[in-house]
Amino acid sequence: MRGATMSLPAKGFVIFLLSTQVVQGQDDWGVTYSSTEICAVKGSSVEIRCSYTYPSPLGGRVNTVEKTFWFTKQKDGEPVDLTTVSEYAGRVEELCENNICTLRIKDLRESDSAEYKFRFTTNYDKFFGEPGVTLSVTDLQLKVSRAYSGQAELKCQTSCRASDNSYIWYNNGEELRTGVSYSRLVNFGSADIYSCALNGHENHRSPSVYPPKLPSVSVSPSAEIEEGSSLTLSCSSDANPAANYTWYKDETSYSSILNEEPQFVFSSMQASDSGEYFCSAENKLGRRTSEKFFIDVKYNSPMIMNITRLVLVVLVVLVLIPLLLFFLWMRKKKALSSTTEANEPTETVELDPFSVYEEVSDLNMVSAEQTEEPEEQEDLV
């Protein structure tokens, strides 16, 4: 297998190029790449171009090109045609005409960063150019370098080393009249949203930067709060750069800082924790404060707790006493039934506790009357 490398100025969707001197391939076998390094923005398209040469065989025989393709990897020592790789499916196109071949890649991903090489095969030999073209795919970023007095300095950045690119700036989606420079000093309001793009890649803008939106607050659990219970307050806001959060309790004449985290946790609520609370979200571009909300901690009185316990005890006693009396009555009834069965085995007598009580009362009255009769007789004598 033969190899050679060559470089010329690049054309197409190239952001940054590095050119080198042309190096002819051996024995008139050669591949000339238009550039050795290309840097492109994520989501954009790029073209990698080359030309190739090969000698005619001696004796007037025809040397015919049978196959051409681009590759980045090899399998079992053989280059893998890029059009057969699943990660590139539907995104690559190869165009060859008059010994000039172009690889076109669209919807670039950061994983597309690699070294691309061209290979061609004739009916006599095969050849690829080495080293190939190094493609770097970068994500455009908008950085806030400093902010003061309602102004901020923004920098549109990529990992590409280009210094001659022109930039387009946007505010709330509208293109600003001036751009060119990668940095810009802007005035920031609470509703301003800025982004940037490379000239020629307007459809691939950087992520937007903006001040925090109105923070939202959540309370968990949201049920009635009692003394001793735990409580979590959460504050969130849409912001880029990401916001820093601060929790406050609103006192009568001032607001005290409680915590400087998105969440504030009460492990054991006290009645003194009742009051108004709010949070703030702040980044380099601005600050927003949430609406105030009131937390009411229910006070658990020891006296009320003791009364509650006493009522429960009384209720339990009132339930147990009737059950105990019923149990004793059933036990007595069973004992009387057993005695009757022993004396009169052929007759069963059912005792009614109320009738037994009446019979005992009658016997007592008769006994009293018999006791009084002798006394009356003595009086008569």
HUGI-V290346 format. One record per pair of residues at least 24 apart in sequence whose C-alpha atoms are under 7 Angstrom apart, sorted by the first residue. I is the first residue (numbers start at 1). J is the second residue. D is the distance in whole Angstrom. If there is no record, write none. Layout:
I/J/D ; I/J/D
This chain:
1/126/6 ; 1/127/6 ; 2/126/7 ; 2/127/5 ; 2/128/7 ; 3/30/7 ; 3/127/6 ; 3/128/5 ; 3/129/5 ; 3/130/6 ; 4/30/5 ; 4/31/6 ; 4/129/5 ; 4/130/6 ; 5/30/7 ; 5/31/6 ; 5/32/6 ; 5/129/5 ; 5/130/5 ; 5/131/6 ; 6/31/6 ; 6/32/4 ; 6/33/6 ; 7/32/6 ; 7/33/5 ; 7/34/5 ; 7/35/5 ; 7/36/7 ; 8/33/6 ; 8/34/4 ; 8/35/6 ; 9/34/5 ; 9/35/6 ; 10/34/5 ; 10/35/5 ; 12/46/7 ; 12/47/6 ; 13/45/6 ; 13/46/5 ; 13/47/6 ; 14/38/6 ; 14/39/7 ; 14/40/6 ; 14/46/6 ; 15/39/5 ; 15/40/5 ; 16/160/7 ; 16/161/7 ; 16/162/5 ; 28/53/6 ; 28/54/5 ; 28/55/6 ; 29/53/5 ; 29/54/4 ; 29/55/6 ; 30/54/7 ; 30/129/7 ; 31/128/7 ; 31/129/5 ; 35/133/6 ; 36/132/7 ; 36/133/4 ; 36/134/6 ; 37/133/6 ; 37/134/5 ; 37/135/6 ; 38/134/6 ; 38/135/5 ; 38/136/6 ; 39/135/6 ; 39/136/5 ; 39/137/6 ; 39/160/6 ; 40/136/6 ; 40/137/5 ; 40/138/6 ; 41/137/6 ; 41/138/5 ; 41/139/6 ; 41/140/7 ; 42/108/5 ; 42/109/5 ; 42/110/6 ; 42/137/6 ; 42/138/5 ; 42/139/5 ; 43/107/4 ; 43/108/5 ; 43/109/6 ; 43/204/6 ; 44/106/6 ; 44/107/5 ; 44/108/6 ; 44/201/7 ; 44/204/7 ; 45/105/6 ; 45/106/4 ; 45/107/6 ; 45/108/6 ; 46/104/6 ; 46/105/5 ; 46/106/6 ; 47/102/6 ; 47/103/6 ; 47/104/5 ; 47/105/7 ; 48/102/6 ; 48/103/5 ; 48/104/6 ; 49/101/6 ; 49/102/4 ; 49/103/6 ; 50/100/6 ; 50/101/5 ; 50/102/6 ; 51/99/6 ; 51/100/4 ; 51/101/6 ; 52/99/6 ; 52/100/7 ; 63/122/6 ; 63/123/6 ; 63/124/7 ; 64/122/5 ; 64/123/6 ; 65/121/6 ; 65/122/4 ; 65/123/7 ; 66/121/6 ; 66/122/5 ; 66/123/7 ; 67/120/6 ; 67/121/5 ; 68/119/6 ; 68/120/4 ; 68/121/6 ; 69/118/6 ; 69/119/6 ; 69/120/7 ; 70/116/7 ; 70/117/6 ; 70/118/5 ; 70/119/6 ; 71/116/6 ; 71/117/6 ; 71/118/7 ; 72/114/7 ; 72/115/6 ; 72/116/5 ; 72/117/6 ; 108/137/7 ; 109/137/7 ; 110/137/5 ; 110/138/6 ; 112/137/7 ; 113/137/5 ; 140/206/5 ; 141/206/5 ; 141/207/7 ; 142/195/7 ; 142/196/7 ; 142/206/6 ; 142/207/7 ; 147/284/6 ; 147/285/7 ; 150/187/6 ; 150/188/5 ; 151/185/7 ; 151/186/6 ; 151/187/4 ; 151/188/6 ; 152/185/6 ; 152/186/5 ; 152/187/6 ; 152/188/7 ; 153/183/7 ; 153/184/6 ; 153/185/4 ; 153/186/6 ; 154/183/5 ; 154/184/5 ; 154/185/6 ; 155/182/6 ; 155/183/4 ; 155/184/7 ; 156/182/5 ; 156/183/6 ; 156/196/6 ; 165/198/7 ; 166/198/6 ; 166/199/5 ; 167/196/7 ; 167/197/6 ; 167/198/5 ; 167/199/5 ; 168/196/6 ; 168/197/5 ; 168/198/6 ; 168/199/6 ; 169/195/6 ; 169/196/5 ; 169/197/7 ; 170/194/6 ; 170/195/5 ; 170/196/6 ; 171/195/7 ; 188/285/7 ; 190/286/7 ; 209/240/5 ; 209/241/6 ; 210/239/6 ; 210/240/5 ; 210/285/7 ; 211/239/6 ; 211/240/7 ; 211/283/7 ; 211/285/5 ; 211/286/5 ; 211/287/7 ; 212/237/6 ; 212/238/6 ; 212/239/4 ; 212/243/7 ; 212/281/6 ; 212/282/6 ; 212/283/7 ; 212/286/7 ; 212/287/6 ; 212/288/6 ; 213/237/6 ; 213/238/5 ; 213/239/6 ; 213/288/7 ; 214/288/6 ; 214/289/7 ; 214/290/6 ; 215/280/7 ; 215/281/7 ; 215/288/7 ; 215/289/6 ; 215/290/5 ; 216/290/6 ; 225/296/7 ; 225/297/5 ; 225/298/6 ; 226/297/5 ; 226/298/5 ; 226/299/7 ; 227/269/5 ; 227/270/5 ; 227/271/6 ; 227/297/6 ; 227/298/6 ; 227/299/6 ; 227/300/7 ; 228/268/4 ; 228/269/5 ; 228/270/6 ; 229/268/5 ; 229/269/5 ; 230/266/5 ; 230/267/5 ; 230/268/5 ; 230/269/6 ; 231/265/6 ; 231/266/5 ; 231/267/7 ; 232/263/7 ; 232/264/6 ; 232/265/4 ; 232/266/6 ; 233/263/6 ; 233/264/5 ; 233/265/6 ; 234/262/6 ; 234/263/5 ; 234/264/7 ; 235/262/5 ; 235/263/6 ; 235/279/7 ; 236/262/7 ; 237/281/7 ; 241/283/6 ; 242/283/7 ; 243/281/6 ; 243/282/5 ; 243/283/5 ; 244/281/6 ; 244/282/5 ; 244/283/6 ; 245/279/7 ; 245/280/6 ; 245/281/5 ; 245/282/7 ; 246/279/6 ; 246/280/5 ; 246/281/7 ; 247/278/6 ; 247/279/4 ; 247/280/7 ; 248/277/6 ; 248/278/5 ; 248/279/6 ; 249/276/6 ; 249/277/5 ; 249/278/7 ; 250/276/5 ; 250/277/6 ; 270/297/7 ; 271/297/5 ; 271/298/7 ; 271/299/6 ; 273/297/7
